Amino acid sequence: MDLRELDRRGLLVLDELVATTKPGDLARPTPCAGWTLADLLRHQVSENHAFATAAREGSAPDWDAGVLGDDAYAAYRASVDDFLDAMADDAVLERQLTINHFGTFPGTIAAHMHLVDTLAHGWDLARTLGLPYEPDAEAVHVALQLAERIPDEGREKNGSFAHRVDVPADVSELDRFLALLGRDPGWTVS
């Protein structure tokens, strides 16, 4: 399966979530410590545009330049379109792309990294808004494989990942994926 197709499926789920967001929701807390929903959406917009720039140019100068403006959904949607357009060329999978402070990787690994970000933040959005989250099972399985390879040391360097959360051995792949990325699968808005 093409990682870009799995990511596109994940982005469609996020699109439905973001489309429900109202201006009053932007101040809600999220599972991302210290972030409001506005911060989370701005992060997603930034990441989508930066991954798109890296896909086109090999690297992106700014990974935190996202702006929501007056219409958070429109800003988010434009960033998704930019990302999908940039990743549409099959040649991007063979290029070396510099991804933020993580390093330089083949496009296939960069696509895998974006998929992880998409699925994790999709859950963050759903939990923040109190909505169900049902990502594509194959996408979760593939993202889990990368999450399992993230080393424990240096996880919080540059705010990249929180420490793993302990969960029972029999949890779903989604809950295991979330726990590996430092999220408590039981998190709810207080």
C-alpha positions as a Python dict, from the first residue, in 0.01 Angstrom:
ca = {
    (1, 'M'): (0, 0, 0),
    (2, 'D'): (123, 347, -89),
    (3, 'L'): (186, 545, 230),
    (4, 'R'): (49, 853, 59),
    (5, 'E'): (-288, 682, 16),
    (6, 'L'): (-295, 581, 382),
    (7, 'D'): (-208, 938, 480),
    (8, 'R'): (-477, 1074, 248),
    (9, 'R'): (-732, 850, 422),
    (10, 'G'): (-614, 979, 759),
    (11, 'L'): (-638, 1337, 639),
    (12, 'L'): (-997, 1278, 527),
    (13, 'V'): (-1086, 1172, 880),
    (14, 'L'): (-918, 1484, 1018),
    (15, 'D'): (-1098, 1698, 762),
    (16, 'E'): (-1433, 1584, 899),
    (17, 'L'): (-1320, 1668, 1253),
    (18, 'V'): (-1177, 2009, 1170),
    (19, 'A'): (-1491, 2097, 971),
    (20, 'T'): (-1693, 2075, 1295),
    (21, 'T'): (-1471, 2326, 1475),
    (22, 'K'): (-1634, 2650, 1581),
    (23, 'P'): (-1445, 2966, 1684),
    (24, 'G'): (-1538, 2903, 2049),
    (25, 'D'): (-1366, 2562, 2035),
    (26, 'L'): (-1023, 2709, 1961),
    (27, 'A'): (-949, 2779, 2328),
    (28, 'R'): (-1019, 2418, 2436),
    (29, 'P'): (-730, 2224, 2592),
    (30, 'T'): (-590, 1930, 2397),
    (31, 'P'): (-403, 1612, 2494),
    (32, 'C'): (-87, 1796, 2379),
    (33, 'A'): (38, 1950, 2705),
    (34, 'G'): (0, 2326, 2703),
    (35, 'W'): (-168, 2342, 2362),
    (36, 'T'): (-513, 2472, 2286),
    (37, 'L'): (-708, 2355, 1984),
    (38, 'A'): (-589, 2670, 1803),
    (39, 'D'): (-227, 2572, 1878),
    (40, 'L'): (-287, 2219, 1753),
    (41, 'L'): (-451, 2335, 1430),
    (42, 'R'): (-175, 2592, 1373),
    (43, 'H'): (78, 2310, 1421),
    (44, 'Q'): (-104, 2094, 1165),
    (45, 'V'): (-118, 2379, 914),
    (46, 'S'): (254, 2446, 971),
    (47, 'E'): (352, 2081, 934),
    (48, 'N'): (142, 2023, 622),
    (49, 'H'): (288, 2326, 444),
    (50, 'A'): (643, 2246, 559),
    (51, 'F'): (622, 1883, 447),
    (52, 'A'): (490, 2013, 112),
    (53, 'T'): (779, 2256, 78),
    (54, 'A'): (1028, 1982, 168),
    (55, 'A'): (870, 1752, -92),
    (56, 'R'): (911, 2019, -359),
    (57, 'E'): (1245, 2171, -258),
    (58, 'G'): (1421, 1912, -41),
    (59, 'S'): (1378, 2109, 282),
    (60, 'A'): (1162, 2377, 439),
    (61, 'P'): (1306, 2686, 608),
    (62, 'D'): (1025, 2721, 863),
    (63, 'W'): (830, 2443, 1031),
    (64, 'D'): (624, 2674, 1251),
    (65, 'A'): (484, 2932, 1007),
    (66, 'G'): (121, 2819, 1003),
    (67, 'V'): (-148, 3084, 1030),
    (68, 'L'): (-514, 3012, 1096),
    (69, 'G'): (-650, 3359, 1015),
    (70, 'D'): (-1024, 3410, 1050),
    (71, 'D'): (-1118, 3065, 918),
    (72, 'A'): (-933, 2777, 1083),
    (73, 'Y'): (-1097, 2519, 858),
    (74, 'A'): (-1003, 2704, 538),
    (75, 'A'): (-642, 2736, 658),
    (76, 'Y'): (-630, 2368, 747),
    (77, 'R'): (-791, 2260, 418),
    (78, 'A'): (-545, 2473, 215),
    (79, 'S'): (-252, 2312, 397),
    (80, 'V'): (-386, 1961, 325),
    (81, 'D'): (-432, 2045, -43),
    (82, 'D'): (-77, 2183, -55),
    (83, 'F'): (62, 1868, 107),
    (84, 'L'): (-133, 1626, -114),
    (85, 'D'): (-37, 1818, -427),
    (86, 'A'): (333, 1817, -334),
    (87, 'M'): (330, 1444, -258),
    (88, 'A'): (143, 1343, -574),
    (89, 'D'): (461, 1308, -783),
    (90, 'D'): (595, 951, -746),
    (91, 'A'): (950, 1086, -771),
    (92, 'V'): (912, 1250, -427),
    (93, 'L'): (931, 907, -266),
    (94, 'E'): (1288, 865, -393),
    (95, 'R'): (1412, 1214, -305),
    (96, 'Q'): (1606, 1297, 10),
    (97, 'L'): (1397, 1532, 225),
    (98, 'T'): (1511, 1722, 531),
    (99, 'I'): (1233, 1699, 787),
    (100, 'N'): (1254, 1970, 1052),
    (101, 'H'): (1522, 1890, 1314),
    (102, 'F'): (1485, 1514, 1267),
    (103, 'G'): (1726, 1487, 975),
    (104, 'T'): (1728, 1392, 609),
    (105, 'F'): (1533, 1088, 490),
    (106, 'P'): (1408, 925, 171),
    (107, 'G'): (1063, 1050, 72),
    (108, 'T'): (909, 718, 176),
    (109, 'I'): (1024, 772, 535),
    (110, 'A'): (907, 1134, 526),
    (111, 'A'): (564, 1012, 410),
    (112, 'H'): (563, 762, 697),
    (113, 'M'): (650, 1042, 943),
    (114, 'H'): (364, 1257, 817),
    (115, 'L'): (125, 963, 851),
    (116, 'V'): (226, 925, 1217),
    (117, 'D'): (166, 1297, 1273),
    (118, 'T'): (-170, 1283, 1094),
    (119, 'L'): (-303, 990, 1296),
    (120, 'A'): (-180, 1113, 1634),
    (121, 'H'): (-317, 1462, 1586),
    (122, 'G'): (-641, 1322, 1448),
    (123, 'W'): (-691, 1153, 1783),
    (124, 'D'): (-593, 1476, 1962),
    (125, 'L'): (-856, 1666, 1763),
    (126, 'A'): (-1128, 1408, 1823),
    (127, 'R'): (-1062, 1397, 2197),
    (128, 'T'): (-1053, 1775, 2221),
    (129, 'L'): (-1387, 1803, 2043),
    (130, 'G'): (-1543, 1502, 2219),
    (131, 'L'): (-1596, 1323, 1888),
    (132, 'P'): (-1539, 958, 1793),
    (133, 'Y'): (-1213, 878, 1615),
    (134, 'E'): (-1210, 591, 1369),
    (135, 'P'): (-897, 609, 1154),
    (136, 'D'): (-821, 356, 884),
    (137, 'A'): (-700, 35, 1054),
    (138, 'E'): (-428, -27, 794),
    (139, 'A'): (-297, 327, 841),
    (140, 'V'): (-282, 274, 1218),
    (141, 'H'): (-96, -57, 1171),
    (142, 'V'): (163, 103, 944),
    (143, 'A'): (205, 410, 1170),
    (144, 'L'): (247, 184, 1473),
    (145, 'Q'): (546, 19, 1304),
    (146, 'L'): (728, 353, 1289),
    (147, 'A'): (620, 457, 1640),
    (148, 'E'): (769, 134, 1776),
    (149, 'R'): (1109, 238, 1635),
    (150, 'I'): (1124, 579, 1805),
    (151, 'P'): (1401, 553, 2066),
    (152, 'D'): (1331, 637, 2429),
    (153, 'E'): (1631, 865, 2467),
    (154, 'G'): (1595, 1218, 2336),
    (155, 'R'): (1216, 1195, 2302),
    (156, 'E'): (1154, 1541, 2441),
    (157, 'K'): (1438, 1704, 2247),
    (158, 'N'): (1290, 2003, 2065),
    (159, 'G'): (947, 1904, 2200),
    (160, 'S'): (918, 1619, 1951),
    (161, 'F'): (770, 1339, 2159),
    (162, 'A'): (658, 1287, 2516),
    (163, 'H'): (770, 983, 2711),
    (164, 'R'): (583, 661, 2640),
    (165, 'V'): (274, 587, 2846),
    (166, 'D'): (228, 242, 2997),
    (167, 'V'): (-80, 58, 2872),
    (168, 'P'): (-199, -302, 2916),
    (169, 'A'): (-62, -552, 2664),
    (170, 'D'): (-406, -626, 2518),
    (171, 'V'): (-497, -272, 2407),
    (172, 'S'): (-589, -193, 2048),
    (173, 'E'): (-321, -101, 1795),
    (174, 'L'): (-450, 258, 1805),
    (175, 'D'): (-411, 278, 2183),
    (176, 'R'): (-63, 121, 2164),
    (177, 'F'): (33, 371, 1892),
    (178, 'L'): (-92, 662, 2103),
    (179, 'A'): (87, 538, 2414),
    (180, 'L'): (415, 505, 2223),
    (181, 'L'): (381, 872, 2130),
    (182, 'G'): (323, 974, 2491),
    (183, 'R'): (-54, 999, 2488),
    (184, 'D'): (-284, 855, 2750),
    (185, 'P'): (-554, 675, 2547),
    (186, 'G'): (-799, 750, 2829),
    (187, 'W'): (-749, 1128, 2810),
    (188, 'T'): (-1065, 1338, 2806),
    (189, 'V'): (-1131, 1709, 2831),
    (190, 'S'): (-1186, 1786, 3200),
}
